[in-house]
């Protein structure tokens, strides 16, 4: 299968043989990464700020969990909307609209203040537009690259989830210096700079798909393959973003670390998962997405089960880093598979698969808060998600043979 760009290129055979960096549009790839990176930074910013916000507003453990999970849920729903929007007006314009909404929302929250649990939920909904950037940045980059480089292109653009590292590193420090509400206003500065760069550098690929009816957009949901891919991403990305949002709370509540120290620990974990996402895409290109995901689900199940029994900061940190490495590889591997099966519907499928990932993240973040409030421990939340990883491995084992036989036929592409 080929993306729209390659269908409109007469010299496809010659160009497809070029190296990855010369096979697409580098400025757009960079713009997609920057947009995704800063969007993810603010998407999870309530996590690193949660200890300070909770102390200021006297939130319960369940309220803290729901607060940090709300942007994930809102982002999941809005990813479907953005997936539809991308295929109708193009990814560049969709991304511009989303960035303006996020900047305006953060600036309003800074100027008006966030003084109640309800206000944090409202802010979380606005931050969902940042999380929904996933359904824009990936098609923006993907449509410029041929099938044999899809894993790498999606991986580089998707490495923007490293923005969660910046949130974990800098938000607690800035909150201590200026107050947590000021962090919301300060975030508008880098967001505005990236918005300008995005408008200058990003370009929609030639041969954008023609607008379809709403029903046609959801046509992929008639296939079992779409649901399987959504389920797998709900574990890989759901685990990644759920942990990114929850780890500051976990480290402060479980081990009594300061918000700044908890932020450093979270940053180490998130950096590991972000760094390997493009490596996961490249690995999937080399050995096949199914084989890469098999290793991922086993590793995630083992490490998250281990976290439930960790009794020291060092042990928990080591297990979380290992889990995030596995989940990061899994994120790249899933999106090596998606464009091979759904090249013509990549915009809406990015939204649907991203929606499922956000639902997984919402479940993990909120369930950890509920587990803490009901049992006094986070352990049951981690154990349940470890079981979901094991179930994903079983599901992959069931479908991978059929996938390789039915749609893993493009030359040079491994499934």
DRENNU-378829 format. One record per atom (N, C-alpha, C): z negated, x negated, y. Coordinates in steps of 0.02 Angstrom, whole numbers, padded with zeros to 5 digits, always signed. Example, Ala and Ser with C-alpha at 12.3 -4.5 7.8 and 13.67 -1.06 7.14 Angstrom:
BEGIN
-00390-00660-00284;-00390-00615-00225;-00390-00660-00165;-00354-00642-00112;-00357-00684-00053;-00394-00645+00002;
***
This chain:
BEGIN
+00000-00042-00059;+00000+00000+00000;+00000-00044+00062;+00021-00017+00119;+00023-00056+00180;-00002-00015+00238;-00027-00048+00290;-00049-00013+00349;+00011+00005+00391;-00001+00046+00443;+00053+00068+00485;+00091+00009+00516;+00056-00042+00536;+00088-00099+00567;+00139-00131+00521;+00122-00138+00458;+00167-00172+00412;+00226-00128+00392;+00216-00064+00394;+00272-00020+00379;+00326-00026+00433;+00306-00042+00495;+00353-00045+00550;+00379-00116+00562;+00363-00163+00518;+00383-00232+00528;+00437-00250+00477;+00497-00267+00501;+00553-00281+00457;+00543-00344+00416;+00508-00392+00445;+00500-00457+00411;+00434-00460+00375;+00414-00405+00343;+00347-00400+00314;+00334-00453+00261;+00383-00466+00219;+00372-00514+00164;+00355-00583+00191;+00392-00604+00242;+00380-00670+00270;+00313-00673+00306;+00298-00622+00346;+00237-00622+00386;+00176-00614+00343;+00181-00574+00288;+00123-00563+00245;+00101-00627+00212;+00146-00676+00208;+00128-00739+00177;+00090-00784+00225;+00088-00767+00289;+00053-00807+00338;-00022-00805+00326;-00058-00853+00356;-00130-00853+00349;-00160-00792+00382;-00222-00780+00365;-00256-00720+00391;-00254-00716+00467;-00272-00769+00502;-00277-00767+00574;-00210-00755+00608;-00155-00771+00574;-00089-00762+00603;-00055-00698+00578;-00089-00660+00538;-00058-00601+00507;-00070-00536+00545;-00110-00539+00599;-00125-00479+00636;-00128-00492+00710;-00172-00458+00746;-00179-00464+00818;-00250-00489+00834;-00256-00553+00847;-00322-00584+00857;-00362-00555+00915;-00332-00544+00973;-00372-00515+01028;-00403-00448+01010;-00366-00406+00974;-00394-00341+00954;-00451-00351+00904;-00442-00397+00857;-00495-00410+00808;-00558-00434+00843;-00551-00478+00892;-00609-00503+00929;-00641-00447+00969;-00600-00406+01001;-00626-00350+01041;-00664-00301+00996;-00636-00287+00937;-00670-00242+00890;-00737-00269+00870;-00740-00335+00857;-00803-00367+00838;-00854-00361+00895;-00834-00378+00956;-00881-00376+01013;-00907-00306+01025;-00862-00257+01024;-00882-00188+01033;-00932-00167+00980;-00916-00182+00917;-00959-00164+00862;-01026-00200+00867;-01025-00263+00887;-01085-00304+00890;-01135-00276+00940;-01113-00263+01001;-01158-00237+01052;-01179-00165+01039;-01133-00126+01009;-01150-00057+00992;-01206-00057+00939;-01201-00100+00890;-01253-00103+00839;-01318-00129+00867;-01314-00173+00916;-01375-00198+00948;-01417-00140+00975;-01385-00095+01012;-01424-00041+01042;-01435+00017+00993;-01393+00021+00941;-01403+00075+00892;-01472+00070+00859;-01494+00009+00844;-01558+00000+00808;-01614-00023+00854;-01604-00020+00920;-01653-00049+00966;-01721-00014+00962;-01722+00050+00941;-01786+00085+00936;-01830+00055+00880;-01799+00022+00831;-01839-00010+00778;-01883-00066+00804;-01854-00118+00836;-01895-00171+00865;-01944-00147+00918;-01925-00093+00953;-01970-00067+01005;-02021-00018+00977;-02015+00001+00914;-02057+00053+00886;-02132+00039+00890;-02155-00023+00875;-02228-00034+00882;-02253-00021+00953;-02216-00042+01004;-02237-00031+01072;-02232+00043+01091;-02177+00075+01071;-02168+00146+01087;-02222+00188+01052;-02236+00172+00989;-02286+00210+00951;-02355+00203+00982;-02372+00143+01005;-02437+00133+01037;-02440+00171+01103;-02385+00172+01140;-02384+00205+01205;-02386+00281+01198;-02353+00308+01148;-02348+00380+01141;-02392+00408+01085;-02431+00366+01053;-02477+00386+00999;-02440+00423+00943;-02389+00391+00915;-02349+00422+00862;-02381+00410+00794;-02373+00458+00748;-02395+00450+00679;-02345+00408+00640;-02363+00383+00580;-02314+00345+00540;-02250+00385+00525;-02257+00449+00511;-02198+00490+00497;-02155+00498+00559;-02187+00506+00618;-02149+00511+00680;-02113+00446+00695;-02146+00390+00683;-02113+00325+00693;-02052+00319+00648;-02060+00338+00585;-02004+00334+00539;-01947+00379+00560;-01963+00440+00582;-01910+00486+00603;-01877+00463+00667;-01916+00432+00712;-01888+00407+00775;-01836+00354+00762;-01851+00305+00719;-01803+00252+00708;-01745+00275+00663;-01756+00330+00626;-01703+00355+00583;-01655+00401+00619;-01676+00431+00676;-01633+00479+00711;-01567+00449+00735;-01565+00389+00765;-01500+00361+00784;-01454+00352+00723;-01484+00337+00666;-01443+00328+00606;-01412+00394+00584;-01451+00448+00585;-01424+00513+00567;-01372+00536+00617;-01386+00529+00682;-01338+00549+00733;-01274+00508+00727;-01282+00443+00715;-01224+00400+00706;-01182+00421+00646;-01216+00442+00593;-01180+00464+00532;-01137+00525+00547;-01165+00574+00582;-01127+00635+00598;-01070+00619+00646;-01084+00578+00696;-01033+00563+00746;-00979+00518+00718;-00992+00483+00664;-00939+00443+00633;-00882+00486+00608;-00899+00545+00582;-00847+00591+00559;-00806+00614+00620;-00841+00631+00674;-00807+00652+00735;-00761+00596+00760;-00787+00535+00761;-00746+00479+00785;-00688+00464+00739;-00698+00474+00674;-00644+00464+00627;-00586+00511+00642;-00602+00573+00659;-00551+00622+00677;-00519+00603+00744;-00560+00581+00791;-00536+00563+00857;-00488+00503+00854;-00505+00455+00812;-00463+00395+00806;-00393+00413+00784;-00387+00457+00736;-00321+00475+00712;-00284+00522+00759;-00320+00549+00808;-00287+00596+00855;-00268+00562+00921;-00313+00521+00950;-00298+00490+01015;-00295+00414+01010;-00308+00386+00951;-00305+00313+00943;-00373+00281+00950;-00384+00224+00916;-00450+00193+00917;-00471+00164+00984;-00424+00138+01024;-00444+00106+01086;-00475+00157+01134;-00441+00213+01145;-00468+00263+01190;-00533+00294+01163;-00536+00303+01097;-00597+00330+01067;-00656+00283+01080;-00644+00218+01073;-00697+00169+01086;-00719+00168+01158;-00672+00176+01204;-00689+00176+01275;-00735+00235+01292;-00718+00293+01266;-00759+00353+01278;-00830+00343+01251;-00835+00318+01190;-00900+00309+01159;-00943+00259+01198;-00914+00205+01221;-00952+00155+01259;-00978+00182+01324;-00938+00222+01358;-00961+00252+01421;-01021+00298+01410;-01018+00337+01356;-01073+00383+01341;-01138+00344+01328;-01134+00291+01289;-01193+00252+01273;-01223+00218+01334;-01181+00188+01376;-01205+00154+01436;-01238+00205+01483;-01206+00262+01492;-01234+00314+01536;-01300+00341+01508;-01304+00349+01442;-01365+00375+01412;-01423+00326+01419;-01411+00263+01406;-01464+00213+01413;-01487+00206+01485;-01440+00206+01531;-01459+00201+01602;-01500+00261+01624;-01482+00320+01600;-01521+00380+01617;-01591+00377+01588;-01596+00353+01525;-01662+00347+01494;-01706+00298+01532;-01676+00244+01555;-01714+00194+01594;-01738+00223+01660;-01694+00258+01694;-01711+00283+01761;-01759+00343+01757;-01750+00386+01708;-01792+00447+01703;-01855+00436+01663;-01854+00386+01617;-01912+00372+01575;-01910+00411+01510;-01943+00383+01459;-01949+00415+01393;-02024+00422+01381;-02050+00483+01388;-02123+00492+01389;-02150+00539+01336;-02111+00554+01284;-02135+00598+01231;-02096+00584+01167;-02123+00608+01111;-02087+00601+01048;-02020+00636+01051;-02018+00695+01081;-01955+00731+01088;-01904+00692+01128;-01926+00656+01179;-01881+00616+01219;-01852+00558+01179;-01892+00529+01134;-01866+00475+01092;-01812+00501+01045;-01821+00563+01022;-01770+00593+00978;-01706+00605+01017;-01712+00629+01079;-01652+00640+01120;-01616+00574+01133;-01654+00521+01146;-01624+00455+01155;-01591+00432+01091;-01623+00447+01035;-01594+00427+00970;-01527+00459+00958;-01519+00521+00980;-01454+00555+00972;-01400+00520+01014;-01417+00501+01075;-01369+00464+01117;-01351+00398+01085;-01401+00364+01058;-01388+00299+01025;-01344+00308+00963;-01341+00369+00937;-01297+00383+00881;-01224+00369+00897;-01206+00377+00961;-01137+00362+00981;-01122+00287+00972;-01173+00245+00980;-01164+00174+00968;-01154+00161+00894;-01193+00194+00852;-01185+00186+00780;-01118+00211+00755;-01091+00261+00790;-01027+00290+00770;-00969+00244+00787;-00983+00188+00821;-00930+00139+00836;-00897+00112+00773;-00933+00116+00718;-00907+00094+00654;-00840+00127+00638;-00834+00191+00651;-00774+00229+00634;-00717+00215+00682;-00730+00176+00734;-00679+00158+00783;-00659+00084+00776;-00708+00040+00774;-00694-00031+00774;-00657-00053+00711;-00674-00024+00653;-00641-00046+00592;-00568-00024+00588;-00551+00039+00603;-00479+00056+00604;-00441+00018+00659;-00474+00006+00716;-00442-00032+00769;-00417-00099+00744;-00459-00133+00705;-00441-00198+00677;-00397-00191+00616;-00415-00146+00571;-00382-00141+00506;-00307-00127+00511;-00288-00084+00557;-00218-00063+00560;-00170-00120+00578;-00196-00176+00599;-00154-00234+00615;-00143-00280+00555;-00177-00269+00499;-00176-00319+00446;-00149-00290+00380;-00115-00333+00340;-00085-00311+00277;-00137-00303+00222;-00120-00273+00166;-00168-00258+00112;-00206-00320+00087;-00171-00377+00080;-00205-00435+00052;-00257-00466+00098;-00258-00444+00162;-00307-00470+00210;-00354-00416+00234;-00353-00357+00203;-00395-00302+00226;-00470-00319+00220;-00490-00350+00166;-00560-00366+00157;-00585-00412+00212;-00544-00462+00229;-00564-00510+00281;-00564-00478+00350;-00512-00438+00365;-00508-00406+00431;-00566-00357+00441;-00578-00316+00390;-00634-00269+00395;-00701-00307+00397;-00704-00363+00362;-00766-00402+00361;-00781-00433+00429;-00729-00462+00461;-00740-00493+00527;-00760-00440+00578;-00723-00384+00581;-00742-00331+00627;-00811-00303+00610;-00822-00294+00545;-00886-00266+00523;-00945-00313+00532;-00932-00378+00542;-00986-00425+00554;-01021-00410+00620;-00992-00364+00658;-01026-00341+00718;-01094-00311+00705;-01108-00294+00641;-01176-00270+00628;-01228-00325+00639;-01205-00386+00654;-01251-00439+00673;-01286-00424+00739;-01260-00374+00776;-01293-00354+00838;-01365-00333+00826;-01380-00310+00766;-01449-00293+00750;-01495-00353+00754;-01467-00413+00745;-01507-00475+00752;-01531-00482+00824;-01485-00469+00872;-01504-00476+00942;-01559-00427+00961;-01554-00367+00935;-01606-00317+00949;-01673-00341+00922;-01674-00367+00861;-01737-00390+00831;-01765-00451+00867;-01722-00495+00890;-01745-00557+00923;-01770-00545+00994;-01731-00506+01032;-01744-00504+01104;-01782-00442+01128;-01774-00386+01094;-01806-00324+01118;-01882-00331+01122;-01917-00357+01070;-01990-00363+01075;-02012-00410+01131;-01975-00466+01140;-01993-00514+01192;-01984-00483+01261;-01928-00450+01272;-01915-00418+01337;-01965-00361+01349;-01984-00326+01296;-02032-00271+01303;-02100-00298+01325;-02118-00356+01299;-02182-00386+01318;-02181-00409+01391;-02123-00435+01414;-02117-00461+01482;-02110-00406+01534;-02070-00355+01518;-02053-00305+01569;-02072-00234+01552;-02095-00222+01490;-02109-00154+01467;-02051-00129+01426;-02066-00088+01375;-02013-00068+01328;-01960-00024+01361;-01978+00016+01412;-01928+00058+01443;-01876+00017+01481;-01898-00040+01508;-01851-00083+01545;-01797-00112+01500;-01813-00119+01436;-01763-00146+01388;-01702-00101+01386;-01712-00036+01393;-01656+00011+01392;-01608-00001+01449;-01635-00016+01508;-01593-00031+01565;-01559-00099+01560;-01596-00149+01535;-01568-00216+01528;-01510-00217+01478;-01513-00174+01428;-01459-00172+01378;-01393-00151+01408;-01395-00116+01464;-01332-00093+01495;-01291-00151+01522;-01323-00208+01536;-01286-00265+01565;-01236-00294+01515;-01258-00317+01455;-01208-00343+01407;-01160-00289+01383;-01182-00227+01379;-01137-00173+01358;-01080-00164+01408;-01095-00170+01472;-01044-00162+01523;-00994-00220+01522;-01020-00281+01510;-00975-00339+01507;-00927-00332+01448;-00953-00312+01391;-00910-00303+01332;-00860-00247+01342;-00880-00195+01378;-00834-00140+01391;-00772-00165+01430;-00783-00207+01479;-00727-00235+01517;-00683-00278+01472;-00713-00322+01432;-00674-00364+01386;-00634-00321+01337;-00666-00269+01312;-00633-00224+01264;-00571-00193+01295;-00577-00169+01356;-00520-00135+01388;-00462-00184+01400;-00478-00248+01411;-00426-00298+01424;-00394-00321+01359;-00433-00331+01306;-00410-00364+01245;-00384-00317+01191;-00414-00260+01184;-00397-00216+01128;-00329-00183+01137;-00294-00174+01082;-00229-00142+01083;-00220-00104+01018;-00198-00041+01023;-00184-00002+00962;-00123-00030+00927;-00126-00032+00860;-00070-00057+00820;-00011-00010+00825;+00050-00036+00819;+00109+00008+00818;+00106+00055+00758;+00142+00110+00764;+00147+00156+00707;+00084+00195+00693;+00047+00215+00746;-00012+00256+00736;+00007+00322+00701;-00035+00347+00656;-00018+00410+00621;-00013+00469+00669;+00031+00515+00654;+00038+00575+00696;-00024+00620+00688;-00043+00656+00740;-00100+00701+00735;-00091+00752+00679;-00146+00769+00646;-00144+00818+00591;-00189+00877+00607;-00183+00928+00567;-00230+00984+00574;-00299+00962+00550;-00350+01000+00572;-00418+00982+00552;-00426+00982+00476;-00396+01031+00443;-00401+01034+00370;-00369+00974+00337;-00314+00950+00366;-00281+00892+00337;-00324+00830+00342;-00364+00825+00395;-00408+00768+00402;-00458+00762+00345;-00480+00819+00321;-00530+00820+00268;-00500+00821+00198;-00435+00814+00194;-00401+00814+00130;-00428+00763+00080;-00447+00701+00103;-00474+00652+00056;-00535+00677+00017;-00572+00725+00045;-00632+00750+00011;-00615+00791-00051;-00551+00806-00060;-00530+00840-00122;-00525+00792-00181;-00530+00727-00167;-00524+00677-00220;-00593+00649-00238;-00603+00637-00301;-00667+00608-00324;-00675+00537-00297;-00620+00501-00288;-00624+00432-00264;-00660+00428-00197;-00646+00475-00153;-00678+00474-00087;-00753+00482-00094;-00775+00527-00137;-00847+00538-00146;-00881+00478-00177;-00847+00445-00224;-00877+00385-00253;-00885+00330-00200;-00833+00319-00161;-00838+00267-00109;-00892+00284-00058;-00899+00347-00041;-00952+00368+00004;-01021+00355-00026;-01028+00370-00091;-01092+00359-00124;-01110+00286-00126;-01061+00243-00140;-01075+00171-00144;-01095+00144-00075;-01063+00168-00023;-01079+00143+00044;-01146+00170+00069;-01165+00229+00044;-01231+00255+00063;-01287+00210+00039;-01273+00172-00015;-01322+00124-00040;-01317+00058-00004;-01256+00030+00002;-01249-00037+00032;-01264-00036+00106;-01228+00005+00144;-01241+00007+00216;-01305+00045+00232;-01319+00098+00193;-01381+00134+00204;-01441+00089+00196;-01439+00046+00145;-01494-00001+00135;-01498-00050+00193;-01440-00075+00215;-01440-00124+00269;-01468-00095+00334;-01441-00039+00357;-01462-00013+00422;-01531+00019+00417;-01548+00048+00360;-01615+00075+00352;-01668+00022+00356;-01655-00036+00325;-01702-00092+00329;-01703-00121+00399;-01645-00128+00430;-01642-00157+00498;-01685-00116+00546;-01684-00050+00539;-01723-00007+00583;-01797-00005+00566;-01813-00015+00502;-01882-00005+00478;-01923-00068+00472;-01892-00126+00465;-01930-00187+00452;-01980-00205+00507;-01964-00195+00571;-02016-00209+00622;-02079-00168+00610;-02072-00106+00591;-02130-00064+00576;-02165-00089+00514;-02126-00105+00462;-02154-00129+00399;-02196-00192+00410;-02169-00241+00444;-02205-00304+00452;-02267-00297+00496;-02264-00253+00546;-02324-00243+00588;-02377-00202+00552;-02357-00149+00517;-02406-00106+00483;-02432-00137+00418;-02388-00169+00380;-02407-00195+00315;-02447-00259+00319;-02426-00305+00365;-02458-00370+00368;-02491-00385+00435;-02491-00337+00481;-02525-00347+00545;-02493-00398+00590;-02428-00410+00582;-02394-00458+00626;-02385-00429+00696;-02379-00473+00745;-02364-00449+00813;-02293-00424+00815;-02276-00380+00863;-02207-00356+00868;-02156-00413+00875;-02172-00466+00910;-02125-00521+00919;-02115-00558+00853;-02169-00572+00817;-02163-00606+00753;-02126-00562+00702;-02142-00497+00703;-02106-00450+00659;-02032-00449+00676;-02016-00455+00740;-01946-00457+00761;-01911-00519+00734;-01945-00576+00734;-01915-00636+00707;-01902-00629+00632;-01950-00600+00596;-01940-00590+00524;-01882-00542+00511;-01879-00488+00551;-01824-00441+00543;-01757-00473+00558;-01756-00515+00611;-01694-00548+00630;-01669-00593+00574;-01714-00628+00540;-01694-00671+00484;-01660-00630+00429;-01690-00572+00414;-01662-00529+00361;-01595-00500+00381;-01591-00475+00443;-01529-00444+00466;-01474-00495+00474;-01491-00554+00497;-01441-00607+00505;-01408-00623+00438;-01449-00625+00385;-01423-00640+00319;-01372-00587+00298;-01389-00523+00307;-01344-00470+00287;-01281-00466+00329;-01287-00482+00393;-01229-00481+00437;-01182-00539+00424;-01211-00597+00412;-01170-00658+00403;-01124-00652+00343;-01148-00620+00290;-01108-00620+00228;-01060-00561+00224;-01060-00516+00274;-01013-00460+00268;-00941-00483+00263;-00917-00527+00308;-00848-00550+00299;-00838-00590+00235;-00891-00625+00214;-00887-00660+00150;-00881-00611+00092;-00914-00554+00100;-00908-00502+00049;-00838-00475+00045;-00806-00466+00104;-00737-00443+00104;-00690-00495+00073;-00702-00559+00090;-00660-00612+00061;-00671-00618-00014;-00734-00612-00035;-00750-00614-00107;-00716-00557-00144;-00717-00498-00114;-00685-00440-00145;-00609-00450-00148;-00580-00481-00096;-00508-00497-00098;-00493-00543-00157;-00539-00590-00171;-00528-00641-00222;-00540-00616-00293;-00596-00580-00303;-00614-00561-00371;-00610-00486-00383;-00600-00447-00330;-00597-00375-00337;-00661-00342-00311;-00652-00286-00275;-00710-00252-00246;-00758-00226-00297;-00733-00202-00354;-00777-00174-00405;-00822-00227-00436;-00793-00285-00450;-00834-00338-00480;-00887-00361-00430;-00868-00369-00366;-00917-00389-00316;-00973-00338-00309;-00955-00274-00309;-01006-00222-00302;-01053-00219-00362;-01028-00236-00421;-01071-00236-00481;-01130-00283-00471;-01116-00343-00448;-01169-00392-00434;-01215-00367-00379;-01186-00335-00328;-01224-00312-00271;-01277-00261-00291;-01257-00211-00330;-01304-00157-00347;-01361-00181-00391;-01346-00227-00436;-01399-00254-00479;-01448-00294-00436;-01421-00337-00392;-01465-00378-00350;-01507-00336-00303;-01478-00283-00274;-01515-00240-00229;-01571-00203-00266;-01557-00179-00326;-01608-00143-00364;-01667-00189-00380;-01652-00250-00402;-01705-00297-00421;-01747-00318-00361;-01714-00336-00306;-01751-00361-00248;-01793-00306-00214;-01765-00246-00208;-01803-00192-00176;-01862-00170-00219;-01853-00172-00284;-01910-00158-00328;-01963-00212-00319;-01941-00274-00312;-01988-00329-00300;-02026-00321-00235;-01993-00297-00183;-02025-00287-00118;-02084-00238-00125;-02076-00189-00166;-02130-00138-00174;-02194-00169-00201;-02188-00228-00232;-02248-00261-00260;-02268-00323-00223;-02233-00340-00168;-02247-00401-00131;-02315-00396-00096;-02353-00450-00101;-02421-00450-00072;-02429-00500-00015;-02378-00541-00001;-02381-00589+00053;-02319-00583+00097;-02326-00606+00159;-02270-00604+00205;-02212-00646+00178;-02228-00704+00151;-02176-00750+00127;-02137-00718+00070;-02172-00686+00023;-02138-00655-00034;-02094-00597-00010;-02121-00555+00034;-02083-00498+00059;-02022-00522+00097;-02030-00573+00138;-01975-00598+00178;-01920-00626+00134;-01938-00664+00083;-01888-00693+00038;-01850-00638+00001;-01885-00586-00021;-01853-00532-00057;-01808-00491-00011;-01830-00480+00051;-01789-00443+00098;-01725-00481+00115;-01730-00546+00124;-01671-00587+00138;-01621-00582+00081;-01647-00587+00019;-01603-00582-00040;-01571-00513-00043;-01610-00461-00029;-01583-00392-00030;-01530-00384+00023;-01542-00410+00083;-01494-00403+00137;-01430-00443+00123;-01436-00500+00091;-01377-00538+00071;-01333-00497+00023;-01366-00466-00026;-01329-00424-00073;-01297-00364-00039;-01335-00330+00003;-01309-00270+00037;-01252-00288+00085;-01259-00346+00119;-01205-00367+00164;-01140-00380+00127;-01145-00413+00069;-01085-00423+00027;-01057-00355+00006;-01100-00309-00011;-01078-00243-00032;-01042-00205+00023;-01065-00212+00085;-01031-00179+00141;-00959-00203+00147;-00949-00269+00141;-00882-00296+00145;-00840-00275+00085;-00870-00272+00026;-00833-00256-00035;-00809-00183-00035;-00851-00137-00012;-00830-00067-00009;-00769-00059+00035;-00770-00095+00092;-00714-00087+00138;-00655-00132+00122;-00659-00168+00067;-00599-00196+00039;-00564-00143-00003;-00602-00098-00033;-00575-00046-00076;-00546+00013-00037;-00580+00033+00017;-00560+00094+00052;-00487+00093+00074;-00462+00041+00109;-00393+00043+00131;-00342+00036+00075;-00363+00010+00017;-00316+00006-00039;-00301+00076-00066;-00350+00119-00065;-00342+00187-00092;-00320+00236-00038;-00343+00226+00024;-00331+00276+00076;-00301+00244+00139;-00247+00206+00130;-00216+00172+00187;-00192+00222+00240;-00164+00278+00220;-00138+00326+00268;-00193+00366+00303;-00252+00367+00273;-00308+00406+00301;-00365+00360+00321;-00349+00297+00340;-00402+00248+00352;-00449+00269+00408;-00422+00303+00459;-00465+00324+00514;-00518+00373+00491;-00496+00428+00460;-00544+00479+00439;-00587+00454+00381;-00560+00412+00337;-00600+00386+00282;-00654+00338+00307;-00638+00299+00359;-00689+00257+00389;-00745+00299+00415;-00727+00356+00446;-00779+00401+00471;-00820+00433+00416;-00787+00455+00362;-00822+00487+00308;-00867+00438+00269;-00839+00380+00254;-00879+00330+00218;-00936+00306+00263;-00922+00296+00328;-00974+00277+00374;-01028+00330+00380;-01007+00393+00379;-01055+00449+00380;-01103+00443+00321;-01076+00430+00262;-01119+00424+00203;-01166+00365+00210;-01142+00310+00238;-01185+00252+00248;-01242+00269+00295;-01226+00306+00348;-01279+00325+00395;-01330+00372+00364;-01307+00417+00322;-01354+00462+00287;-01401+00422+00243;-01374+00372+00208;-01417+00329+00167;-01468+00292+00209;-01447+00268+00268;-01494+00234+00312;-01547+00280+00340;-01528+00341+00358;-01576+00390+00382;-01627+00406+00328;-01603+00415+00266;-01649+00430+00212;-01699+00373+00202;-01675+00311+00200;-01721+00256+00187;-01772+00248+00242;-01750+00249+00305;-01796+00239+00361;-01848+00295+00366;-01826+00357+00359;-01872+00413+00364;-01918+00417+00303;-01892+00401+00244;-01934+00405+00184;-01988+00352+00183;-01975+00295+00213;-02027+00243+00216;-02084+00267+00260;-02068+00300+00316;-02121+00327+00360;-02161+00381+00325;-02126+00425+00289;-02161+00478+00253;-02204+00450+00198;-02178+00401+00161;-02216+00369+00107;-02280+00337+00135;-02273+00304+00192;-02332+00271+00222;-02385+00323+00242;-02362+00378+00271;-02411+00429+00294;-02443+00465+00235;-02405+00478+00181;-02431+00517+00125;-02471+00476+00076;-02451+00414+00066;-02484+00373+00014;-02520+00312+00042;-02509+00297+00105;-02540+00237+00134;-02502+00174+00119;-02444+00179+00086;-02404+00121+00065;-02330+00137+00071;-02290+00084+00083;-02217+00092+00086;-02185+00087+00017;-02224+00070-00034;-02196+00051-00099;-02151+00104-00130;-02172+00167-00130;-02132+00218-00163;-02063+00227-00131;-02059+00218-00065;-01995+00222-00031;-01947+00168-00054;-01972+00107-00063;-01930+00053-00087;-01910+00063-00160;-01955+00088-00201;-01940+00098-00272;-01885+00151-00281;-01888+00204-00242;-01837+00257-00249;-01769+00230-00229;-01766+00190-00176;-01701+00163-00156;-01675+00112-00206;-01721+00075-00238;-01701+00029-00291;-01669+00068-00349;-01698+00127-00365;-01670+00169-00418;-01601+00195-00398;-01591+00210-00335;-01525+00232-00312;-01473+00176-00320;-01494+00114-00308;-01449+00057-00318;-01429+00051-00391;-01477+00062-00436;-01463+00059-00507;-01415+00115-00528;-01424+00174-00499;-01379+00230-00514;-01308+00215-00489;-01303+00182-00431;-01238+00164-00405;-01202+00116-00452;-01239+00070-00482;-01210+00024-00531;-01182+00062-00590;-01219+00112-00614;-01195+00152-00670;-01132+00190-00651;-01131+00220-00591;-01072+00256-00569;-01011+00211-00563;-01021+00151-00536;-00965+00104-00529;-00938+00085-00598;-00982+00075-00645;-00961+00058-00713;-00917+00113-00743;-00931+00175-00725;-00893+00232-00751;-00822+00235-00721;-00816+00220-00655;-00751+00233-00622;-00706+00171-00615;-00733+00111-00623;-00693+00052-00605;-00631+00044-00649;-00635+00062-00713;-00578+00056-00756;-00521+00101-00734;-00538+00162-00717;-00488+00210-00693;-00456+00186-00628;-00497+00160-00583;-00471+00136-00519;-00420+00080-00529;-00438+00032-00571;-00393-00025-00582;-00327-00003-00613;-00330+00048-00655;-00269+00072-00688;-00227+00116-00643;-00258+00156-00599;-00221+00207-00562;-00200+00185-00493;-00240+00145-00457;-00219+00126-00390;-00229+00053-00373;-00248+00013-00421;-00253-00058-00408;-00190-00094-00427;-00132-00072-00401;-00068-00098-00423;-00031-00139-00371;-00055-00141-00308;-00020-00179-00257;-00021-00254-00273;+00035-00286-00263;+00041-00357-00281;-00007-00398-00238;-00044-00443-00270;-00090-00486-00235;-00157-00454-00217;-00168-00391-00237;-00229-00355-00220;-00270-00343-00283;-00334-00362-00281;-00379-00352-00338;-00425-00294-00325;-00434-00253-00376;-00480-00196-00371;-00540-00208-00416;
***
